[in-house]
């Protein structure tokens, strides 16, 4: 059976971008179409300045939201990255496969390093190397598909390169995975700055819709979304990014086509109002289920424990094979 792997990092509260770009598809389609693993990639949250208590809280919240969004632990495997040592074991071998140059070309590294420096902080070495850990996350399971938002395309491409290089050097060990993206809303933009991605670790701008925002907060953020001075509603991602972003979100909520939707609106006010209604309705069941699950954190912890055991059993033989292939003595 085909394998699917994807993850979410607890660097902030999950956003509408995470939901439309990734999580909703995991729940509606991916978990039913393959042997699927979904992971709270907590080690990735340590690549930037972090508060330990917050990472712990956000990790449990992210896991709870994945379940609230519909991931079914009877159907797929939900776990926390740091609970399965195979990820970091494999990461080192892949660091020995990657080059310094290819790591420095990663767009997210350049952007996040610049952000860290602008905040007056230093750049952690792990920020440079974390795409290798992400490659290990995927390759350890011999995943064929990696359902992600558009922003992760470059990292999955790196993962493919590393898998091919490793296989050529040491013999067939890894499956070469491919990224899949949603047809619309593969990159949801910040409502206040529609030229930049809606990112959960970005400073709160009022342009980021969080999954756990109250409905009136969601409505306010959407009604205040930046558009432009155009009179008509037109879908043009380059020239008119604000309206295009709203049309993408509306289309994704209803499985529609953003270009066709544009023709149905005569004003931005009406468009925003419909987007707000659609997003509130989309998120309502997730918020409600999250509230129920939060009342019993022991249940979530049990799912994560069971998920880690299953994931470990899948990753162990793959990582052992990689250790053997590169010439390391078996531990006996
Ligand atoms: N705006 C987005 N639109 C569509 N998909 C998105 N994803 C993230 N943002 C958007 C997808 O959600 C999955 C989990 O994301 P992540 O936790 O790896 O990254 P993030 O939410 O982008 O986290 P950060 O910490 O806020 O990172 P930066 O600083 O890069 O913005 C992924 O499949 C991702 O593609």
py3Dmol code that shows the C-alpha trace and the ligand (Angstrom):
import py3Dmol

protein = """\
ATOM      1  CA  UNK A   1       0.000   0.000   0.000  1.00  0.00           C
ATOM      2  CA  UNK A   2       1.260   3.494  -0.833  1.00  0.00           C
ATOM      3  CA  UNK A   3       2.594   5.585   2.025  1.00  0.00           C
ATOM      4  CA  UNK A   4       1.930   9.239   2.711  1.00  0.00           C
ATOM      5  CA  UNK A   5       3.769  11.423   5.207  1.00  0.00           C
ATOM      6  CA  UNK A   6       3.235  15.036   6.208  1.00  0.00           C
ATOM      7  CA  UNK A   7       3.624  17.225   9.255  1.00  0.00           C
ATOM      8  CA  UNK A   8       2.983  20.492  10.972  1.00  0.00           C
ATOM      9  CA  UNK A   9       5.390  22.372  13.194  1.00  0.00           C
ATOM     10  CA  UNK A  10       4.323  23.839  16.536  1.00  0.00           C
ATOM     11  CA  UNK A  11       5.797  27.300  15.970  1.00  0.00           C
ATOM     12  CA  UNK A  12       2.488  29.064  16.519  1.00  0.00           C
ATOM     13  CA  UNK A  13      -1.268  28.549  16.461  1.00  0.00           C
ATOM     14  CA  UNK A  14      -2.433  26.703  13.370  1.00  0.00           C
ATOM     15  CA  UNK A  15      -3.849  28.936  10.660  1.00  0.00           C
ATOM     16  CA  UNK A  16      -6.388  28.844   7.872  1.00  0.00           C
ATOM     17  CA  UNK A  17      -3.378  28.438   5.544  1.00  0.00           C
ATOM     18  CA  UNK A  18      -2.337  25.226   7.314  1.00  0.00           C
ATOM     19  CA  UNK A  19      -5.907  23.957   7.101  1.00  0.00           C
ATOM     20  CA  UNK A  20      -6.619  24.733   3.440  1.00  0.00           C
ATOM     21  CA  UNK A  21      -3.093  24.014   2.225  1.00  0.00           C
ATOM     22  CA  UNK A  22      -2.633  20.731   4.040  1.00  0.00           C
ATOM     23  CA  UNK A  23      -4.697  19.472   6.977  1.00  0.00           C
ATOM     24  CA  UNK A  24      -8.119  19.414   5.368  1.00  0.00           C
ATOM     25  CA  UNK A  25      -6.865  17.200   2.538  1.00  0.00           C
ATOM     26  CA  UNK A  26      -5.109  14.911   5.015  1.00  0.00           C
ATOM     27  CA  UNK A  27      -8.436  14.322   6.730  1.00  0.00           C
ATOM     28  CA  UNK A  28     -10.763  14.232   3.730  1.00  0.00           C
ATOM     29  CA  UNK A  29      -8.642  12.321   1.259  1.00  0.00           C
ATOM     30  CA  UNK A  30      -5.114  11.279   2.184  1.00  0.00           C
ATOM     31  CA  UNK A  31      -5.800   9.193   5.275  1.00  0.00           C
ATOM     32  CA  UNK A  32      -8.267   7.097   3.284  1.00  0.00           C
ATOM     33  CA  UNK A  33      -6.165   6.659   0.172  1.00  0.00           C
ATOM     34  CA  UNK A  34      -2.943   5.244   1.602  1.00  0.00           C
ATOM     35  CA  UNK A  35      -1.066   4.186   4.708  1.00  0.00           C
ATOM     36  CA  UNK A  36      -0.741   7.702   6.050  1.00  0.00           C
ATOM     37  CA  UNK A  37       1.402   9.215   8.803  1.00  0.00           C
ATOM     38  CA  UNK A  38       0.831  12.711  10.163  1.00  0.00           C
ATOM     39  CA  UNK A  39       3.298  14.211  12.540  1.00  0.00           C
ATOM     40  CA  UNK A  40       3.673  17.170  14.875  1.00  0.00           C
ATOM     41  CA  UNK A  41       7.238  17.994  13.898  1.00  0.00           C
ATOM     42  CA  UNK A  42       8.250  19.511  17.200  1.00  0.00           C
ATOM     43  CA  UNK A  43      12.024  19.398  16.611  1.00  0.00           C
ATOM     44  CA  UNK A  44      11.532  21.838  13.740  1.00  0.00           C
ATOM     45  CA  UNK A  45      10.105  24.332  16.225  1.00  0.00           C
ATOM     46  CA  UNK A  46      13.475  24.525  17.974  1.00  0.00           C
ATOM     47  CA  UNK A  47      15.186  26.061  14.956  1.00  0.00           C
ATOM     48  CA  UNK A  48      14.165  29.563  16.032  1.00  0.00           C
ATOM     49  CA  UNK A  49      14.061  31.215  19.435  1.00  0.00           C
ATOM     50  CA  UNK A  50      11.400  29.377  21.446  1.00  0.00           C
ATOM     51  CA  UNK A  51       9.816  29.191  24.850  1.00  0.00           C
ATOM     52  CA  UNK A  52       9.884  25.537  26.047  1.00  0.00           C
ATOM     53  CA  UNK A  53       6.496  25.736  27.786  1.00  0.00           C
ATOM     54  CA  UNK A  54       4.931  27.256  24.675  1.00  0.00           C
ATOM     55  CA  UNK A  55       6.333  24.589  22.366  1.00  0.00           C
ATOM     56  CA  UNK A  56       4.950  21.900  24.703  1.00  0.00           C
ATOM     57  CA  UNK A  57       1.537  23.594  24.774  1.00  0.00           C
ATOM     58  CA  UNK A  58       1.451  24.169  21.014  1.00  0.00           C
ATOM     59  CA  UNK A  59       2.522  20.586  20.292  1.00  0.00           C
ATOM     60  CA  UNK A  60      -0.434  19.188  22.221  1.00  0.00           C
ATOM     61  CA  UNK A  61      -2.719  21.801  20.683  1.00  0.00           C
ATOM     62  CA  UNK A  62      -1.551  20.914  17.161  1.00  0.00           C
ATOM     63  CA  UNK A  63      -2.105  17.199  17.805  1.00  0.00           C
ATOM     64  CA  UNK A  64      -5.562  17.932  19.209  1.00  0.00           C
ATOM     65  CA  UNK A  65      -6.409  20.058  16.172  1.00  0.00           C
ATOM     66  CA  UNK A  66      -5.293  17.326  13.775  1.00  0.00           C
ATOM     67  CA  UNK A  67      -7.736  14.960  15.454  1.00  0.00           C
ATOM     68  CA  UNK A  68     -10.399  17.666  15.589  1.00  0.00           C
ATOM     69  CA  UNK A  69      -9.951  18.208  11.863  1.00  0.00           C
ATOM     70  CA  UNK A  70     -10.869  14.579  11.292  1.00  0.00           C
ATOM     71  CA  UNK A  71      -7.688  12.515  11.370  1.00  0.00           C
ATOM     72  CA  UNK A  72      -8.815   9.135  12.609  1.00  0.00           C
ATOM     73  CA  UNK A  73      -6.199   7.199  14.610  1.00  0.00           C
ATOM     74  CA  UNK A  74      -7.907   3.965  13.580  1.00  0.00           C
ATOM     75  CA  UNK A  75      -7.176   4.802   9.961  1.00  0.00           C
ATOM     76  CA  UNK A  76      -3.885   6.736  10.030  1.00  0.00           C
ATOM     77  CA  UNK A  77      -0.916   7.258  12.338  1.00  0.00           C
ATOM     78  CA  UNK A  78      -0.728  10.515  14.293  1.00  0.00           C
ATOM     79  CA  UNK A  79       2.407  11.094  16.362  1.00  0.00           C
ATOM     80  CA  UNK A  80       5.052  13.516  17.584  1.00  0.00           C
ATOM     81  CA  UNK A  81       8.412  13.625  15.802  1.00  0.00           C
ATOM     82  CA  UNK A  82      10.596  13.700  18.917  1.00  0.00           C
ATOM     83  CA  UNK A  83       8.964  10.465  20.139  1.00  0.00           C
ATOM     84  CA  UNK A  84      10.549   8.529  17.287  1.00  0.00           C
ATOM     85  CA  UNK A  85      14.375   8.610  17.416  1.00  0.00           C
ATOM     86  CA  UNK A  86      14.690   7.322  13.857  1.00  0.00           C
ATOM     87  CA  UNK A  87      14.114  10.835  12.471  1.00  0.00           C
ATOM     88  CA  UNK A  88      17.269  12.271  14.045  1.00  0.00           C
ATOM     89  CA  UNK A  89      19.236   9.068  13.464  1.00  0.00           C
ATOM     90  CA  UNK A  90      18.548   9.318   9.766  1.00  0.00           C
ATOM     91  CA  UNK A  91      19.008  13.067   9.636  1.00  0.00           C
ATOM     92  CA  UNK A  92      22.735  12.711  10.306  1.00  0.00           C
ATOM     93  CA  UNK A  93      23.200  10.341   7.381  1.00  0.00           C
ATOM     94  CA  UNK A  94      21.371  12.811   5.152  1.00  0.00           C
ATOM     95  CA  UNK A  95      23.570  15.662   6.395  1.00  0.00           C
ATOM     96  CA  UNK A  96      26.404  13.548   5.074  1.00  0.00           C
ATOM     97  CA  UNK A  97      24.566  13.386   1.754  1.00  0.00           C
ATOM     98  CA  UNK A  98      23.523  17.058   1.383  1.00  0.00           C
ATOM     99  CA  UNK A  99      25.893  19.892   0.530  1.00  0.00           C
ATOM    100  CA  UNK A 100      26.418  23.193   2.245  1.00  0.00           C
ATOM    101  CA  UNK A 101      25.531  25.021  -1.005  1.00  0.00           C
ATOM    102  CA  UNK A 102      22.154  23.382  -1.465  1.00  0.00           C
ATOM    103  CA  UNK A 103      21.161  24.121   2.122  1.00  0.00           C
ATOM    104  CA  UNK A 104      21.990  27.819   1.731  1.00  0.00           C
ATOM    105  CA  UNK A 105      19.788  28.021  -1.358  1.00  0.00           C
ATOM    106  CA  UNK A 106      16.631  27.138   0.606  1.00  0.00           C
ATOM    107  CA  UNK A 107      14.218  30.061   0.375  1.00  0.00           C
ATOM    108  CA  UNK A 108      12.736  29.446   3.831  1.00  0.00           C
ATOM    109  CA  UNK A 109      16.232  29.534   5.338  1.00  0.00           C
ATOM    110  CA  UNK A 110      16.967  32.861   3.687  1.00  0.00           C
ATOM    111  CA  UNK A 111      13.630  34.358   4.740  1.00  0.00           C
ATOM    112  CA  UNK A 112      13.651  33.053   8.308  1.00  0.00           C
ATOM    113  CA  UNK A 113      17.322  33.891   8.861  1.00  0.00           C
ATOM    114  CA  UNK A 114      16.604  37.444   7.706  1.00  0.00           C
ATOM    115  CA  UNK A 115      13.612  37.599  10.076  1.00  0.00           C
ATOM    116  CA  UNK A 116      15.690  36.342  13.020  1.00  0.00           C
ATOM    117  CA  UNK A 117      18.416  38.903  12.313  1.00  0.00           C
ATOM    118  CA  UNK A 118      15.835  41.696  11.996  1.00  0.00           C
ATOM    119  CA  UNK A 119      14.510  40.713  15.434  1.00  0.00           C
ATOM    120  CA  UNK A 120      18.049  41.105  16.771  1.00  0.00           C
ATOM    121  CA  UNK A 121      18.517  37.365  17.295  1.00  0.00           C
ATOM    122  CA  UNK A 122      21.176  35.000  16.054  1.00  0.00           C
ATOM    123  CA  UNK A 123      20.540  32.310  13.453  1.00  0.00           C
ATOM    124  CA  UNK A 124      20.650  28.758  14.771  1.00  0.00           C
ATOM    125  CA  UNK A 125      22.616  26.196  12.802  1.00  0.00           C
ATOM    126  CA  UNK A 126      19.517  23.986  12.878  1.00  0.00           C
ATOM    127  CA  UNK A 127      17.642  26.577  10.814  1.00  0.00           C
ATOM    128  CA  UNK A 128      20.092  25.843   8.024  1.00  0.00           C
ATOM    129  CA  UNK A 129      19.958  22.074   8.426  1.00  0.00           C
ATOM    130  CA  UNK A 130      16.287  21.498   9.243  1.00  0.00           C
ATOM    131  CA  UNK A 131      15.278  20.715   5.638  1.00  0.00           C
ATOM    132  CA  UNK A 132      17.553  17.674   6.005  1.00  0.00           C
ATOM    133  CA  UNK A 133      15.638  16.627   9.100  1.00  0.00           C
ATOM    134  CA  UNK A 134      12.449  17.115   7.081  1.00  0.00           C
ATOM    135  CA  UNK A 135      13.901  14.850   4.395  1.00  0.00           C
ATOM    136  CA  UNK A 136      14.582  12.267   7.112  1.00  0.00           C
ATOM    137  CA  UNK A 137      10.980  12.617   8.354  1.00  0.00           C
ATOM    138  CA  UNK A 138       9.769  11.607   4.897  1.00  0.00           C
ATOM    139  CA  UNK A 139      12.405   9.099   3.799  1.00  0.00           C
ATOM    140  CA  UNK A 140      12.330   7.130   7.058  1.00  0.00           C
ATOM    141  CA  UNK A 141       8.861   5.900   6.044  1.00  0.00           C
ATOM    142  CA  UNK A 142       9.589   5.393   2.354  1.00  0.00           C
ATOM    143  CA  UNK A 143       6.662   7.739   1.728  1.00  0.00           C
ATOM    144  CA  UNK A 144       5.641   8.152  -1.892  1.00  0.00           C
ATOM    145  CA  UNK A 145       3.492  11.229  -1.440  1.00  0.00           C
ATOM    146  CA  UNK A 146       3.929  14.333   0.664  1.00  0.00           C
ATOM    147  CA  UNK A 147       0.773  16.463   0.717  1.00  0.00           C
ATOM    148  CA  UNK A 148       1.892  20.023   1.536  1.00  0.00           C
ATOM    149  CA  UNK A 149       1.226  23.667   0.759  1.00  0.00           C
ATOM    150  CA  UNK A 150       3.193  25.329  -2.025  1.00  0.00           C
ATOM    151  CA  UNK A 151       5.734  26.819   0.390  1.00  0.00           C
ATOM    152  CA  UNK A 152       7.141  23.361   1.117  1.00  0.00           C
ATOM    153  CA  UNK A 153       7.715  22.420  -2.537  1.00  0.00           C
ATOM    154  CA  UNK A 154      11.415  23.293  -2.443  1.00  0.00           C
ATOM    155  CA  UNK A 155      12.009  21.170   0.655  1.00  0.00           C
ATOM    156  CA  UNK A 156      10.318  18.155  -0.922  1.00  0.00           C
ATOM    157  CA  UNK A 157      12.451  18.715  -4.032  1.00  0.00           C
ATOM    158  CA  UNK A 158      15.543  18.607  -1.801  1.00  0.00           C
ATOM    159  CA  UNK A 159      14.229  15.404  -0.240  1.00  0.00           C
ATOM    160  CA  UNK A 160      13.946  13.859  -3.706  1.00  0.00           C
ATOM    161  CA  UNK A 161      17.496  14.925  -4.586  1.00  0.00           C
ATOM    162  CA  UNK A 162      18.876  13.435  -1.373  1.00  0.00           C
ATOM    163  CA  UNK A 163      16.996  10.169  -1.881  1.00  0.00           C
ATOM    164  CA  UNK A 164      18.275   9.820  -5.446  1.00  0.00           C
ATOM    165  CA  UNK A 165      21.861  10.697  -4.444  1.00  0.00           C
ATOM    166  CA  UNK A 166      21.846   8.309  -1.497  1.00  0.00           C
ATOM    167  CA  UNK A 167      20.405   5.481  -3.604  1.00  0.00           C
ATOM    168  CA  UNK A 168      23.000   6.055  -6.337  1.00  0.00           C
ATOM    169  CA  UNK A 169      25.895   6.048  -3.868  1.00  0.00           C
ATOM    170  CA  UNK A 170      24.889   3.260  -1.543  1.00  0.00           C
ATOM    171  CA  UNK A 171      22.268   1.184  -3.365  1.00  0.00           C
ATOM    172  CA  UNK A 172      18.464   1.367  -3.413  1.00  0.00           C
ATOM    173  CA  UNK A 173      17.352   2.334   0.090  1.00  0.00           C
ATOM    174  CA  UNK A 174      14.768   5.103  -0.115  1.00  0.00           C
ATOM    175  CA  UNK A 175      11.596   5.705  -2.069  1.00  0.00           C
ATOM    176  CA  UNK A 176      11.768   8.971  -4.024  1.00  0.00           C
ATOM    177  CA  UNK A 177       8.710  10.930  -2.851  1.00  0.00           C
ATOM    178  CA  UNK A 178       6.686  13.583  -4.630  1.00  0.00           C
ATOM    179  CA  UNK A 179       4.868  16.622  -3.278  1.00  0.00           C
ATOM    180  CA  UNK A 180       1.160  17.061  -3.892  1.00  0.00           C
ATOM    181  CA  UNK A 181      -0.632  20.397  -3.499  1.00  0.00           C
ATOM    182  CA  UNK A 182      -4.307  21.357  -3.341  1.00  0.00           C
ATOM    183  CA  UNK A 183      -5.833  22.663  -6.569  1.00  0.00           C
ATOM    184  CA  UNK A 184      -6.660  26.016  -4.949  1.00  0.00           C
ATOM    185  CA  UNK A 185      -5.381  27.757  -1.816  1.00  0.00           C
ATOM    186  CA  UNK A 186      -2.005  26.022  -1.992  1.00  0.00           C
ATOM    187  CA  UNK A 187      -0.585  29.299  -0.676  1.00  0.00           C
ATOM    188  CA  UNK A 188      -3.018  31.316   1.422  1.00  0.00           C
ATOM    189  CA  UNK A 189      -1.733  34.844   1.812  1.00  0.00           C
ATOM    190  CA  UNK A 190      -1.789  37.180   4.811  1.00  0.00           C
ATOM    191  CA  UNK A 191      -5.007  39.200   4.637  1.00  0.00           C
ATOM    192  CA  UNK A 192      -3.169  42.381   5.574  1.00  0.00           C
ATOM    193  CA  UNK A 193      -0.204  41.744   3.299  1.00  0.00           C
ATOM    194  CA  UNK A 194      -1.404  39.601   0.408  1.00  0.00           C
ATOM    195  CA  UNK A 195       2.083  39.419  -1.072  1.00  0.00           C
ATOM    196  CA  UNK A 196       3.336  37.334   1.839  1.00  0.00           C
ATOM    197  CA  UNK A 197       2.232  33.913   3.039  1.00  0.00           C
ATOM    198  CA  UNK A 198      -0.129  33.541   5.983  1.00  0.00           C
ATOM    199  CA  UNK A 199       2.383  32.028   8.405  1.00  0.00           C
ATOM    200  CA  UNK A 200       1.686  30.895  11.938  1.00  0.00           C
ATOM    201  CA  UNK A 201       5.058  32.055  13.247  1.00  0.00           C
ATOM    202  CA  UNK A 202       4.752  35.521  11.748  1.00  0.00           C
ATOM    203  CA  UNK A 203       4.042  38.470  14.017  1.00  0.00           C
ATOM    204  CA  UNK A 204       0.281  38.749  14.488  1.00  0.00           C
ATOM    205  CA  UNK A 205      -0.930  41.322  11.957  1.00  0.00           C
ATOM    206  CA  UNK A 206      -4.684  40.923  11.984  1.00  0.00           C
ATOM    207  CA  UNK A 207      -4.165  39.286   8.603  1.00  0.00           C
ATOM    208  CA  UNK A 208      -3.713  35.777   9.988  1.00  0.00           C
ATOM    209  CA  UNK A 209      -6.821  33.684  10.663  1.00  0.00           C
ATOM    210  CA  UNK A 210      -6.149  31.096  13.341  1.00  0.00           C
ATOM    211  CA  UNK A 211      -8.216  27.915  13.457  1.00  0.00           C
ATOM    212  CA  UNK A 212      -9.233  28.654  17.029  1.00  0.00           C
ATOM    213  CA  UNK A 213     -10.210  32.292  16.461  1.00  0.00           C
ATOM    214  CA  UNK A 214     -13.741  33.103  17.612  1.00  0.00           C
ATOM    215  CA  UNK A 215     -16.175  33.529  14.694  1.00  0.00           C
ATOM    216  CA  UNK A 216     -16.493  37.279  15.279  1.00  0.00           C
ATOM    217  CA  UNK A 217     -12.703  37.638  15.178  1.00  0.00           C
ATOM    218  CA  UNK A 218     -12.599  35.665  11.914  1.00  0.00           C
ATOM    219  CA  UNK A 219     -15.281  37.931  10.460  1.00  0.00           C
ATOM    220  CA  UNK A 220     -13.485  41.105  11.550  1.00  0.00           C
ATOM    221  CA  UNK A 221     -10.167  39.960  10.067  1.00  0.00           C
ATOM    222  CA  UNK A 222     -11.760  39.046   6.751  1.00  0.00           C
ATOM    223  CA  UNK A 223     -13.872  42.218   6.505  1.00  0.00           C
ATOM    224  CA  UNK A 224     -10.675  44.248   7.043  1.00  0.00           C
ATOM    225  CA  UNK A 225      -8.676  42.306   4.432  1.00  0.00           C
ATOM    226  CA  UNK A 226      -6.597  44.499   2.145  1.00  0.00           C
ATOM    227  CA  UNK A 227      -7.976  44.657  -1.402  1.00  0.00           C
ATOM    228  CA  UNK A 228      -7.294  47.468  -3.898  1.00  0.00           C
ATOM    229  CA  UNK A 229      -8.945  50.485  -5.473  1.00  0.00           C
ATOM    230  CA  UNK A 230     -10.327  48.515  -8.446  1.00  0.00           C
ATOM    231  CA  UNK A 231     -14.063  48.752  -9.008  1.00  0.00           C
ATOM    232  CA  UNK A 232     -14.679  45.281 -10.368  1.00  0.00           C
ATOM    233  CA  UNK A 233     -13.866  41.937  -8.761  1.00  0.00           C
ATOM    234  CA  UNK A 234     -11.303  40.151 -10.885  1.00  0.00           C
ATOM    235  CA  UNK A 235      -9.057  37.136 -10.312  1.00  0.00           C
ATOM    236  CA  UNK A 236      -5.435  38.085 -10.939  1.00  0.00           C
ATOM    237  CA  UNK A 237      -2.915  36.720  -8.446  1.00  0.00           C
ATOM    238  CA  UNK A 238      -0.081  38.939  -9.648  1.00  0.00           C
ATOM    239  CA  UNK A 239      -1.747  42.278 -10.294  1.00  0.00           C
ATOM    240  CA  UNK A 240      -4.518  41.973  -7.676  1.00  0.00           C
ATOM    241  CA  UNK A 241      -3.233  39.696  -4.906  1.00  0.00           C
ATOM    242  CA  UNK A 242      -5.692  40.792  -2.189  1.00  0.00           C
ATOM    243  CA  UNK A 243      -8.936  39.984  -4.039  1.00  0.00           C
ATOM    244  CA  UNK A 244      -7.335  36.871  -5.575  1.00  0.00           C
ATOM    245  CA  UNK A 245      -6.492  35.582  -2.107  1.00  0.00           C
ATOM    246  CA  UNK A 246     -10.089  36.067  -0.943  1.00  0.00           C
ATOM    247  CA  UNK A 247     -11.393  34.313  -4.060  1.00  0.00           C
ATOM    248  CA  UNK A 248      -8.958  31.429  -3.496  1.00  0.00           C
ATOM    249  CA  UNK A 249     -10.155  31.018   0.075  1.00  0.00           C
ATOM    250  CA  UNK A 250     -13.809  31.151  -0.959  1.00  0.00           C
ATOM    251  CA  UNK A 251     -13.205  28.669  -3.771  1.00  0.00           C
ATOM    252  CA  UNK A 252     -11.359  26.303  -1.422  1.00  0.00           C
ATOM    253  CA  UNK A 253     -14.144  26.453   1.165  1.00  0.00           C
ATOM    254  CA  UNK A 254     -16.732  25.409  -1.411  1.00  0.00           C
ATOM    255  CA  UNK A 255     -14.614  23.406  -3.849  1.00  0.00           C
ATOM    256  CA  UNK A 256     -15.280  26.094  -6.465  1.00  0.00           C
ATOM    257  CA  UNK A 257     -13.241  27.888  -9.101  1.00  0.00           C
ATOM    258  CA  UNK A 258     -11.849  31.315  -8.108  1.00  0.00           C
ATOM    259  CA  UNK A 259     -12.122  32.771 -11.636  1.00  0.00           C
ATOM    260  CA  UNK A 260     -15.765  31.783 -11.957  1.00  0.00           C
ATOM    261  CA  UNK A 261     -16.522  33.133  -8.491  1.00  0.00           C
ATOM    262  CA  UNK A 262     -15.006  36.520  -9.368  1.00  0.00           C
ATOM    263  CA  UNK A 263     -17.724  37.068 -11.971  1.00  0.00           C
ATOM    264  CA  UNK A 264     -20.437  36.611  -9.356  1.00  0.00           C
ATOM    265  CA  UNK A 265     -19.419  39.679  -7.312  1.00  0.00           C
ATOM    266  CA  UNK A 266     -19.981  43.351  -7.912  1.00  0.00           C
ATOM    267  CA  UNK A 267     -18.237  44.629  -4.788  1.00  0.00           C
ATOM    268  CA  UNK A 268     -15.523  43.693  -2.345  1.00  0.00           C
ATOM    269  CA  UNK A 269     -17.919  44.121   0.575  1.00  0.00           C
ATOM    270  CA  UNK A 270     -20.182  41.317  -0.679  1.00  0.00           C
ATOM    271  CA  UNK A 271     -17.183  39.109  -1.467  1.00  0.00           C
ATOM    272  CA  UNK A 272     -15.668  39.583   1.997  1.00  0.00           C
ATOM    273  CA  UNK A 273     -18.976  38.900   3.676  1.00  0.00           C
ATOM    274  CA  UNK A 274     -19.347  35.578   1.812  1.00  0.00           C
ATOM    275  CA  UNK A 275     -15.736  34.635   2.537  1.00  0.00           C
ATOM    276  CA  UNK A 276     -16.292  35.314   6.236  1.00  0.00           C
ATOM    277  CA  UNK A 277     -19.468  33.177   6.287  1.00  0.00           C
ATOM    278  CA  UNK A 278     -17.738  30.340   4.433  1.00  0.00           C
ATOM    279  CA  UNK A 279     -14.632  30.317   6.644  1.00  0.00           C
ATOM    280  CA  UNK A 280     -16.664  30.488   9.858  1.00  0.00           C
ATOM    281  CA  UNK A 281     -18.780  27.516   8.733  1.00  0.00           C
ATOM    282  CA  UNK A 282     -15.715  25.594   7.591  1.00  0.00           C
ATOM    283  CA  UNK A 283     -13.960  26.021  10.916  1.00  0.00           C
ATOM    284  CA  UNK A 284     -16.978  25.593  13.182  1.00  0.00           C
ATOM    285  CA  UNK A 285     -16.826  21.778  13.475  1.00  0.00           C
ATOM    286  CA  UNK A 286     -13.059  21.862  13.988  1.00  0.00           C
ATOM    287  CA  UNK A 287     -13.381  24.354  16.853  1.00  0.00           C
ATOM    288  CA  UNK A 288     -16.215  22.379  18.421  1.00  0.00           C
ATOM    289  CA  UNK A 289     -14.398  19.059  18.224  1.00  0.00           C
ATOM    290  CA  UNK A 290     -11.227  20.710  19.544  1.00  0.00           C
ATOM    291  CA  UNK A 291     -13.131  21.906  22.603  1.00  0.00           C
ATOM    292  CA  UNK A 292     -14.427  18.370  23.246  1.00  0.00           C
ATOM    293  CA  UNK A 293     -11.020  16.745  22.815  1.00  0.00           C
ATOM    294  CA  UNK A 294      -9.274  19.361  24.965  1.00  0.00           C
ATOM    295  CA  UNK A 295     -11.457  18.308  27.858  1.00  0.00           C
ATOM    296  CA  UNK A 296      -9.672  14.943  27.836  1.00  0.00           C
ATOM    297  CA  UNK A 297      -5.948  15.467  27.125  1.00  0.00           C
ATOM    298  CA  UNK A 298      -5.270  11.886  28.264  1.00  0.00           C
ATOM    299  CA  UNK A 299      -7.107  10.641  25.182  1.00  0.00           C
ATOM    300  CA  UNK A 300      -4.877  12.703  22.878  1.00  0.00           C
ATOM    301  CA  UNK A 301      -1.741  11.527  24.702  1.00  0.00           C
ATOM    302  CA  UNK A 302      -2.844   7.907  24.276  1.00  0.00           C
ATOM    303  CA  UNK A 303      -3.301   8.440  20.526  1.00  0.00           C
ATOM    304  CA  UNK A 304       0.191   9.954  20.300  1.00  0.00           C
ATOM    305  CA  UNK A 305       1.764   7.108  22.270  1.00  0.00           C
ATOM    306  CA  UNK A 306       0.162   4.475  20.101  1.00  0.00           C
ATOM    307  CA  UNK A 307       1.046   6.468  16.960  1.00  0.00           C
ATOM    308  CA  UNK A 308       4.718   6.723  17.966  1.00  0.00           C
ATOM    309  CA  UNK A 309       4.918   2.969  18.533  1.00  0.00           C
ATOM    310  CA  UNK A 310       3.474   2.303  15.078  1.00  0.00           C
ATOM    311  CA  UNK A 311       5.720   4.902  13.417  1.00  0.00           C
ATOM    312  CA  UNK A 312       8.832   3.527  15.143  1.00  0.00           C
ATOM    313  CA  UNK A 313       8.085   0.049  13.890  1.00  0.00           C
ATOM    314  CA  UNK A 314       7.808   1.366  10.323  1.00  0.00           C
ATOM    315  CA  UNK A 315      10.883   3.618  10.411  1.00  0.00           C
ATOM    316  CA  UNK A 316      13.291   1.329  12.267  1.00  0.00           C
ATOM    317  CA  UNK A 317      14.013  -1.169   9.469  1.00  0.00           C
ATOM    318  CA  UNK A 318      14.388   1.617   6.883  1.00  0.00           C
ATOM    319  CA  UNK A 319      16.878   3.567   8.993  1.00  0.00           C
ATOM    320  CA  UNK A 320      18.749   0.391   9.937  1.00  0.00           C
ATOM    321  CA  UNK A 321      19.048  -0.400   6.234  1.00  0.00           C
ATOM    322  CA  UNK A 322      20.454   3.083   5.585  1.00  0.00           C
ATOM    323  CA  UNK A 323      23.027   2.674   8.402  1.00  0.00           C
ATOM    324  CA  UNK A 324      24.063  -0.639   6.929  1.00  0.00           C
ATOM    325  CA  UNK A 325      24.235   0.767   3.396  1.00  0.00           C
ATOM    326  CA  UNK A 326      26.658   3.577   4.317  1.00  0.00           C
ATOM    327  CA  UNK A 327      29.041   1.108   5.958  1.00  0.00           C
ATOM    328  CA  UNK A 328      28.333   1.356   9.681  1.00  0.00           C
ATOM    329  CA  UNK A 329      28.758  -1.802  11.751  1.00  0.00           C
ATOM    330  CA  UNK A 330      25.506  -3.317  13.000  1.00  0.00           C
ATOM    331  CA  UNK A 331      24.933  -2.749  16.719  1.00  0.00           C
ATOM    332  CA  UNK A 332      24.433  -6.494  17.170  1.00  0.00           C
TER     333      UNK A 332
END
"""
ligand_1 = """\
35
LIG
N -0.274 30.036 4.020
C -0.324 28.757 3.692
N -1.067 28.337 2.650
C -1.148 27.031 2.305
N -0.498 26.049 2.976
C 0.253 26.428 4.032
N 0.987 25.735 4.898
C 1.566 26.574 5.790
N 1.193 27.831 5.544
C 0.377 27.780 4.444
C 1.133 24.282 4.868
O 0.745 23.776 6.130
C 1.555 22.643 6.442
C 2.177 22.815 7.798
O 2.933 23.994 7.780
P 4.220 24.177 8.657
O 3.891 23.960 10.078
O 5.315 23.339 8.111
O 4.667 25.634 8.304
P 4.069 27.084 8.571
O 2.671 27.073 9.049
O 4.399 27.848 7.355
O 4.955 27.488 9.809
P 5.768 28.752 10.141
O 6.509 28.414 11.359
O 4.873 29.942 10.170
O 6.760 28.883 8.952
P 7.036 30.141 8.094
O 7.816 31.046 8.992
O 7.811 29.554 6.966
O 5.772 30.748 7.648
C 2.600 22.522 5.335
O 2.180 21.554 4.421
C 2.591 23.880 4.718
O 2.964 23.858 3.349
"""
view = py3Dmol.view(width=600, height=400)
view.addModel(protein, "pdb")
view.setStyle({"model": 0}, {"cartoon": {"style": "trace"}})
view.addModel(ligand_1, "xyz")
view.setStyle({"model": 1}, {"stick": {}})
view.zoomTo()
view.show()
